[in-house]
Each structure stands twice: as C-alpha cells, then as structure tokens.
Amino acid sequence: MSAAAPVPVASPVPALTTLSEDERMFRDSVADFARERIRPHVARMDEEGVFEPALLKQCFELGLMGIEIPVEYEGSGGTFFMATLAVEELGKVDASAAVIVDVQNTLVNNALLRWGTPEQKRQYLPKLATNMLASYALSEAGSGSDAFALSCRAVDKGDFWELTGRKLWITNAAEAGLFIVFATVNPEAGYKGITAFLVERDMLGFSVGKKENKLGIRASSTCELILENCRVPKSNVLGEVGKGYKVAIETLNEGRIGIGAQMVGVAAGALEHGIRYAKERVQFGKRIADFQAIQHQIAELATHIEAARLMVYNAARLRDAGQPFVKEAAMTKWFASQVAESVTSQVVEIFGGYGFTKEYSVEKYFRDSKIGKIYEGTSFMQLNTIAKLLLAD
C-alpha cells in the first residue's frame, strides 16, 4: 500500500495590520516625531491658528512631504500605504499636521507622479520633497459637492493660459508655493472643459486671499485664492487640456483613503486620552475604569476604531497593488469619519465636565473630527458613490 501524499501546508497570509520591517520603522519614527516634537506645540498652534514653521521644516527633513516621490527626485521612495501610516500617526497627536502631510502626499504629489510630464516632474518633485508646500485648488463658492460646476475660467492666449476666478476652502494655501488649480477652458463642454494647471505663488495675477477662522484643524490654513488674469505657461498644464476632471476624480479617490487614515488617527488619539483618564479618575471610591459601563464603552469605541483602521489599510494595500479601490476608498472615508465623530464625542463624555474645557485636549479632537464628514467629498457623496458602484449593471 503506497504512502499517502503529503498534505501541502498553505503559506500564512499576513494580516492587514502586519507591517514589514520598513513600514514598522517608518511608522514608529513618525509616531516619535509627533509625540516629541509636535505635541508640545499643539494647543498653542490651535489657539493661534498657525502651524509652526519650524515643525513644517522638520516634516520636510524627515521625508514626510515626499513619501512616494522616487529617490531620483529627492523623495523617500516609499509607498502609498506608508503615507497613510504617517497620516494616521500624526492624526493621533494633531489633525492639522496630519492633513498638511496628507494633502501634500495623496493629492499633489500623487497627481504629479501620475499626470506630470518628465519636465514637470524634474521641475517640481524635488522641491515638493524638500522645501515647497503645495495645495490642491478645486472647490469654489458654487462648486462644492458639485465639483465640476466651476466658474474659474482659463482662456488660451497663444503663448500662455490666462486664468480668472476664485477658489475657496483651499488647504495649505497660506504657506504653499505651488497650487494645482482646476479651471474650465470651455463652459459649454461641462466637465469635459475642466483642465488642471500648475500655478506658482509668484505668477502674475495670482494671490492668496482670506484665511478662514475654523472650528477644527485650525493650525492647517484654509484660504481663498484669487486669480485675476493670472498668466500660466502652456507647459504648466497638468495632464491634457479638457482632462482635468480625470485628474481630479482619480486623485481624490486616493485622497479619501488619506482622510480615512486621518480620522482613524484622531479617534485613536482621543481614545488613548480617554483610557488614561479613566484609569486616573476616582469616583465612589474607585477608578471609573473599574465601572462596567465605562469598560463597555471603551471596548466598543476600540472595536469601531479597529474596524475603520482595517478598512483604511485594505484600501491602501489595494491601491499599492494596482487593484480597484474606488468603492473601498469611499467606504473607508465614510466609515472612518463616522467613527471619529462618535468616538471623540464619547471620549469627551468620559471626561465629564473636564472634557468640555480646554484644560484637556479631548475637546480639540472632537472639533477636529467634524471636518472628516465634509472635505474631499461629503459623507452623502461617499454614499452616492458606494451605491452607484453596488447597483451598476
């Protein structure tokens, strides 16, 4: 009788949260930077509504502003997943720092890497990796969720494009040296007239206007942009004329994963404070952490955060693998923003009256969480996207 064939042993499939050595070291270095360098300045930056310039300089020095930019362009040569790790860790300490890094990496750098010409990459990527903050200018007063109802106009003047219009709610605008500005070259063509332009801060006819006084992410600048017959060289069209809608949609799909990572960080950072406080606060002769109601609350919040984190990691891994991820990105942003708002609100309640004061930082996490449901596509728009993909024939 012949011996039975050996049963093949399946190779273990790594968990989504299993990090490579490079990913783990990178995550830990960002976490250390956030705790040791950023945290001491968070309350002041929030109060003043300004991100400390020295900290921004350190973000560049650590390679956080050019994570996916190849080494040949002076970037870190990392992955999109590593960018989401950085945003999550920064979000645990300061959502403003997280969104500054997020916009630079997942929107601007990403767009240039995908759509930029060789000349544009040589001109801008080394600067973006080392010393130039950038901004992504799509929204207008009448163009929010209806992203392509743009009134900003681009007119072909032969040797250059002339841009006229205004942009609102533009992140990083106060400090940025480069802006990806979306304008229409033909209003009658609808979304097919939208074109993306690389606009430098010192170009004739360009200026940064009013800075918004915001509820949350206050240290991250949000400003109006004013373009008055702004002259942009023909060589500064990003992608093809009339294909700006494609640049915007595909970049924002990736950016939504970054927002999901930011919201996971905000929720996780708030819960860390809540757990620490629950272990210290004594009522009725014992720590409030010893009350089952608090234990159950913390357990539920931690579970929601873990679910959101897994969604972020899954979407980021899919993107790096070149797999479809649009539905997963929309689900990630929707769910993570829901979780962040719920978790931060309940952590304020764990602190009781103290949580309602600025003496403790949890009220800031609560304020910072709200933007997650609004920017880079509102929660309603994410649900529309998810439903459309699920119900497609």
Disulfide bonds with the S-S distance in Angstrom:
none
